């Protein structure tokens, strides 16, 4: 059994208990999908500077989510095995 289905079930449970928790699904199949997911998250969050070619979209999203006023959120990195596991540290979520 793949890992995606259990994660989706977990997300349903989280959102059932934490009604104001935002869920961001980040596709990490490759660097291009990761960047596109970051752009999508930035657009959903209303981060205007993310459209700038010189902007580090990942950093903009991280800074936005790090603000206490952002509220509760959870990032899900799908297919991150090869790209991210063991390569990135930091805050992964604040729900619950």
ChimeraX commands (.cxc) that place a marker at each C-alpha (Angstrom):
marker #1 position 0.00,0.00,0.00 radius 0.5
marker #1 position 1.30,3.45,-0.86 radius 0.5
marker #1 position 1.81,6.15,1.70 radius 0.5
marker #1 position -0.46,8.74,0.11 radius 0.5
marker #1 position -3.77,7.13,1.11 radius 0.5
marker #1 position -2.95,6.94,4.85 radius 0.5
marker #1 position -1.79,10.56,4.74 radius 0.5
marker #1 position -5.06,11.64,3.12 radius 0.5
marker #1 position -6.98,9.82,5.87 radius 0.5
marker #1 position -4.84,11.55,8.51 radius 0.5
marker #1 position -5.55,14.93,6.89 radius 0.5
marker #1 position -9.29,14.28,7.00 radius 0.5
marker #1 position -8.99,13.53,10.71 radius 0.5
marker #1 position -6.87,16.62,11.37 radius 0.5
marker #1 position -9.29,18.92,9.54 radius 0.5
marker #1 position -12.23,17.31,11.32 radius 0.5
marker #1 position -10.72,18.22,14.70 radius 0.5
marker #1 position -8.86,21.40,13.71 radius 0.5
marker #1 position -11.38,23.31,11.59 radius 0.5
marker #1 position -9.08,26.32,11.08 radius 0.5
marker #1 position -5.98,24.38,10.07 radius 0.5
marker #1 position -4.77,25.08,6.54 radius 0.5
marker #1 position -3.36,22.13,4.63 radius 0.5
marker #1 position -0.77,22.65,1.89 radius 0.5
marker #1 position 0.00,19.70,-0.40 radius 0.5
marker #1 position 3.49,20.10,-1.83 radius 0.5
marker #1 position 4.42,17.83,-4.73 radius 0.5
marker #1 position 8.08,16.90,-4.44 radius 0.5
marker #1 position 8.30,14.51,-7.38 radius 0.5
marker #1 position 11.08,16.67,-8.80 radius 0.5
marker #1 position 12.45,20.18,-8.36 radius 0.5
marker #1 position 10.06,21.60,-10.97 radius 0.5
marker #1 position 6.95,20.23,-9.23 radius 0.5
marker #1 position 8.31,21.42,-5.89 radius 0.5
marker #1 position 8.78,24.95,-7.22 radius 0.5
marker #1 position 5.31,24.93,-8.81 radius 0.5
marker #1 position 3.77,23.78,-5.52 radius 0.5
marker #1 position 5.57,26.60,-3.72 radius 0.5
marker #1 position 4.17,29.06,-6.27 radius 0.5
marker #1 position 0.67,27.63,-5.82 radius 0.5
marker #1 position 0.94,27.94,-2.03 radius 0.5
marker #1 position 2.21,31.52,-2.34 radius 0.5
marker #1 position -0.73,32.38,-4.59 radius 0.5
marker #1 position -3.23,30.82,-2.16 radius 0.5
marker #1 position -1.65,32.80,0.67 radius 0.5
marker #1 position -1.75,36.04,-1.33 radius 0.5
marker #1 position 2.02,36.58,-1.32 radius 0.5
marker #1 position 2.39,39.15,-4.08 radius 0.5
marker #1 position 6.20,39.12,-4.35 radius 0.5
marker #1 position 6.17,35.42,-5.28 radius 0.5
marker #1 position 5.54,36.37,-8.92 radius 0.5
marker #1 position 8.93,38.10,-9.10 radius 0.5
marker #1 position 11.47,35.95,-11.01 radius 0.5
marker #1 position 14.20,36.85,-8.52 radius 0.5
marker #1 position 12.10,35.92,-5.49 radius 0.5
marker #1 position 12.92,32.82,-3.45 radius 0.5
marker #1 position 9.34,31.56,-3.30 radius 0.5
marker #1 position 10.14,28.82,-0.81 radius 0.5
marker #1 position 11.61,31.40,1.57 radius 0.5
marker #1 position 8.62,33.73,1.12 radius 0.5
marker #1 position 6.18,30.94,1.94 radius 0.5
marker #1 position 8.27,29.85,4.91 radius 0.5
marker #1 position 8.43,33.41,6.27 radius 0.5
marker #1 position 4.68,33.85,5.84 radius 0.5
marker #1 position 3.86,30.57,7.58 radius 0.5
marker #1 position 6.30,31.38,10.40 radius 0.5
marker #1 position 4.29,34.41,11.47 radius 0.5
marker #1 position 2.16,33.74,14.54 radius 0.5
marker #1 position -0.74,35.60,12.89 radius 0.5
marker #1 position -0.88,33.00,10.10 radius 0.5
marker #1 position -2.61,30.52,12.37 radius 0.5
marker #1 position -2.51,26.76,12.17 radius 0.5
marker #1 position -1.18,24.96,9.13 radius 0.5
marker #1 position 0.26,21.71,7.97 radius 0.5
marker #1 position 2.57,21.06,5.02 radius 0.5
marker #1 position 2.51,17.68,3.30 radius 0.5
marker #1 position 5.46,16.90,1.07 radius 0.5
marker #1 position 4.29,14.20,-1.33 radius 0.5
marker #1 position 6.98,11.98,-2.88 radius 0.5
marker #1 position 9.73,13.74,-0.94 radius 0.5
marker #1 position 11.83,10.61,-0.43 radius 0.5
marker #1 position 14.62,11.50,-2.83 radius 0.5
marker #1 position 14.44,15.29,-2.76 radius 0.5
marker #1 position 14.06,16.30,0.86 radius 0.5
marker #1 position 14.31,13.63,3.53 radius 0.5
marker #1 position 17.35,14.43,5.61 radius 0.5
marker #1 position 18.16,17.57,3.63 radius 0.5
marker #1 position 15.92,20.15,5.24 radius 0.5
marker #1 position 15.31,21.06,8.83 radius 0.5
marker #1 position 12.81,23.47,10.23 radius 0.5
marker #1 position 9.21,23.74,11.16 radius 0.5
marker #1 position 6.91,21.21,9.48 radius 0.5
marker #1 position 3.54,22.22,10.92 radius 0.5
marker #1 position 1.66,23.83,13.76 radius 0.5
marker #1 position -1.70,22.02,13.91 radius 0.5
marker #1 position -2.87,20.57,17.19 radius 0.5
marker link #1:1,2 radius 0.2
marker link #1:2,3 radius 0.2
marker link #1:3,4 radius 0.2
marker link #1:4,5 radius 0.2
marker link #1:5,6 radius 0.2
marker link #1:6,7 radius 0.2
marker link #1:7,8 radius 0.2
marker link #1:8,9 radius 0.2
marker link #1:9,10 radius 0.2
marker link #1:10,11 radius 0.2
marker link #1:11,12 radius 0.2
marker link #1:12,13 radius 0.2
marker link #1:13,14 radius 0.2
marker link #1:14,15 radius 0.2
marker link #1:15,16 radius 0.2
marker link #1:16,17 radius 0.2
marker link #1:17,18 radius 0.2
marker link #1:18,19 radius 0.2
marker link #1:19,20 radius 0.2
marker link #1:20,21 radius 0.2
marker link #1:21,22 radius 0.2
marker link #1:22,23 radius 0.2
marker link #1:23,24 radius 0.2
marker link #1:24,25 radius 0.2
marker link #1:25,26 radius 0.2
marker link #1:26,27 radius 0.2
marker link #1:27,28 radius 0.2
marker link #1:28,29 radius 0.2
marker link #1:29,30 radius 0.2
marker link #1:30,31 radius 0.2
marker link #1:31,32 radius 0.2
marker link #1:32,33 radius 0.2
marker link #1:33,34 radius 0.2
marker link #1:34,35 radius 0.2
marker link #1:35,36 radius 0.2
marker link #1:36,37 radius 0.2
marker link #1:37,38 radius 0.2
marker link #1:38,39 radius 0.2
marker link #1:39,40 radius 0.2
marker link #1:40,41 radius 0.2
marker link #1:41,42 radius 0.2
marker link #1:42,43 radius 0.2
marker link #1:43,44 radius 0.2
marker link #1:44,45 radius 0.2
marker link #1:45,46 radius 0.2
marker link #1:46,47 radius 0.2
marker link #1:47,48 radius 0.2
marker link #1:48,49 radius 0.2
marker link #1:49,50 radius 0.2
marker link #1:50,51 radius 0.2
marker link #1:51,52 radius 0.2
marker link #1:52,53 radius 0.2
marker link #1:53,54 radius 0.2
marker link #1:54,55 radius 0.2
marker link #1:55,56 radius 0.2
marker link #1:56,57 radius 0.2
marker link #1:57,58 radius 0.2
marker link #1:58,59 radius 0.2
marker link #1:59,60 radius 0.2
marker link #1:60,61 radius 0.2
marker link #1:61,62 radius 0.2
marker link #1:62,63 radius 0.2
marker link #1:63,64 radius 0.2
marker link #1:64,65 radius 0.2
marker link #1:65,66 radius 0.2
marker link #1:66,67 radius 0.2
marker link #1:67,68 radius 0.2
marker link #1:68,69 radius 0.2
marker link #1:69,70 radius 0.2
marker link #1:70,71 radius 0.2
marker link #1:71,72 radius 0.2
marker link #1:72,73 radius 0.2
marker link #1:73,74 radius 0.2
marker link #1:74,75 radius 0.2
marker link #1:75,76 radius 0.2
marker link #1:76,77 radius 0.2
marker link #1:77,78 radius 0.2
marker link #1:78,79 radius 0.2
marker link #1:79,80 radius 0.2
marker link #1:80,81 radius 0.2
marker link #1:81,82 radius 0.2
marker link #1:82,83 radius 0.2
marker link #1:83,84 radius 0.2
marker link #1:84,85 radius 0.2
marker link #1:85,86 radius 0.2
marker link #1:86,87 radius 0.2
marker link #1:87,88 radius 0.2
marker link #1:88,89 radius 0.2
marker link #1:89,90 radius 0.2
marker link #1:90,91 radius 0.2
marker link #1:91,92 radius 0.2
marker link #1:92,93 radius 0.2
marker link #1:93,94 radius 0.2
marker link #1:94,95 radius 0.2
marker link #1:95,96 radius 0.2
view
